[in-house]
Amino acid sequence: MILDTEIKNQLAEYLKLLEGDVLIKVSVGDDSVSKDIISLVEELALLSPKIKTEEAKLPRTPSFSINRTDKDMGITFAGLPLGHEFTSLVLALLQVSGRPPKVEEHVAKQVKKLKGEFHFETYISLSCHNCPEVVQALNIMSVLNPNVTHTMIDGAAFKDEVESKDIMAVPAIYLNGEFFGGGRMTLEEILAKLDVTPDASLFEDKEPFDVLVIGGGPAGASAAIYAARKGIRTGIVAQRFGGQVRDTMAIENFISVKQTEGPKLAAALEDHVREYDVDIMCPQRVKSIEKKDIFLIELENGAILKSKTVIIATGARWRNVNVPGEAEFKNKGVAYCPHCDGPLYKGKRVAVIGGGNSGIEAAIDLAGVVDHVTVMEFMPELKADLVLQERLYSLPNVTVLKNVQTKEITGDSKVNGITYVERDTGIEKHIDLEGVFVQIGLVPNTEWLEDFLERNPMGEIPVDKYNATKIPGLFAAGDCTDSPNKQIIISMGSGANAALGAFDYLIRN
């Protein structure tokens, strides 16, 4: 039995939403994954009379495809879609049955207009919290357009493929046999990589906003909700909802919520914003901003938005260590997400650069998977919370190097080591290893403001107690500001504060 009783009961309720019959074609052998797939498919069929099964010969074994009884839909799961991918399986069943995917109408039209053949393959790990968004987006494309097919491939079940392609980070997306992209991508971002983007004409008739929020992370979502609750015309422009939160796995310091995961919180943020009368424009990137009588915000597609006030909440991104080898070996041994990519390094030796909370949490997680972890900290002492340090030092397969400077990440076709310098002695040393995880903090996403707004030497936006900048009517919130502490709950508070500040500015001006 693959599914426990509680999961079966929940799944049975979801499967009541099936609109038509679904045919699952199964290609299996004698291996353990095949046996698990057979068990899973049999359990699914018992939960709904609308699910039929049959044996078939698919390009990969073990695998199964989800189809209508009269039509192949191009959705295949190579491996067992449990863990984070179980939701992908459930959604595929519902959507193939005829239940419309939850996607904006103009986005659906863009998918349907795609011409040519698009055969996508996504290599995933079941512990990856970024992978399901890619899998679900490509499955939706397969449902909407018969020219698109998609296969989810569990790297653990197809190790030979992963090794032959030197895949060392997931999700890894291939299109028609060629590498297409890696990392989390929304459906809109995938379309953008295919050179399909919303036309600027979609934005031509928009009236000026009272408040326009730039950014969809915790600060941006909070600002949009607080502004909309004031009954003023509110818009939000973002590349994706959730921002950096989407790349965070365990969240245990969000007050009143004992434990959650970044993707769940990001989805909740978007759902909450959509409860209000907010004009949501995703995925869009702002190119520039200027102020005349009102603010003029230019998007990268050439569209111009107008607003009486603006709240910048563009957040931050992982900081690069900026040494030779980092860029060259990105996704070839250099990684930034231990939760996503850690399983690909099972039994190998890795380093974690960074001794703050993120770095030490990464090292603790990796220690349970890899052969050995070396933590490298630039300062004489670790900066992580004491409870994390105690846990780290209790692990037998961890070495901590303090007061060291990374000089180079070495390799040939992929990472094979790291060179560092002891800062107190000047002695240069080298470690042989297969992976490097970079966890050295954040860089604010503010470069696009360089000619418009003053920033501090760290690139952060200075704000006052109302989250106002020096430009009247312009506010900022969250990790892109000079707030001393970068935390989700602090970002949410600053977003609310910025929205209230903007409202106060509007009624006084």
Sequence and secondary structure as in RCSB ss.txt:
>XXXX:A:sequence
MILDTEIKNQLAEYLKLLEGDVLIKVSVGDDSVSKDIISLVEELALLSPKIKTEEAKLPRTPSFSINRTDKDMGI
TFAGLPLGHEFTSLVLALLQVSGRPPKVEEHVAKQVKKLKGEFHFETYISLSCHNCPEVVQALNIMSVLNPNVTH
TMIDGAAFKDEVESKDIMAVPAIYLNGEFFGGGRMTLEEILAKLDVTPDASLFEDKEPFDVLVIGGGPAGASAAI
YAARKGIRTGIVAQRFGGQVRDTMAIENFISVKQTEGPKLAAALEDHVREYDVDIMCPQRVKSIEKKDIFLIELE
NGAILKSKTVIIATGARWRNVNVPGEAEFKNKGVAYCPHCDGPLYKGKRVAVIGGGNSGIEAAIDLAGVVDHVTV
MEFMPELKADLVLQERLYSLPNVTVLKNVQTKEITGDSKVNGITYVERDTGIEKHIDLEGVFVQIGLVPNTEWLE
DFLERNPMGEIPVDKYNATKIPGLFAAGDCTDSPNKQIIISMGSGANAALGAFDYLIRN
>XXXX:A:secstr
  S HHHHHHHHHHHTT  S EEEEEE  SSHHHHHHHHHHHHHHHH TTEEEEE   SSSSEEEEEETTEEEEE
EEES   GGGHHHHHHHHHHHTT   S  HHHHHHHHT  S EEEEEEE TT SSHHHHHHHHHHHHHH TTEEE
EEEETTT HHHHHHTT  SSSEEEETTEEEEES   HHHHHHHTT    GGGGTT   EEEEEE  SHHHHHHHH
HHHHTTS EEEE SSSSGGGGG  EE  BTTBS EEHHHHHHHHHHHHHTSSEEEETT  EEEEEESSSEEEEET
TS EEEEEEEEE   EEE     TTTTTTBTTTEES HHHHGGGGTTSEEEEE  SHHHHHHHHHHHTTSSEEEE
EESSSS  S HHHHHHHHT TTEEEEESEEEEEEEESSSEEEEEEEETTT  EEEEE SEEEE   EEES GGGT
TTS   TTS B   TTSB SSTTEEE GGGB  S   HHHHHHHHHHHHHHHHHHHHH 
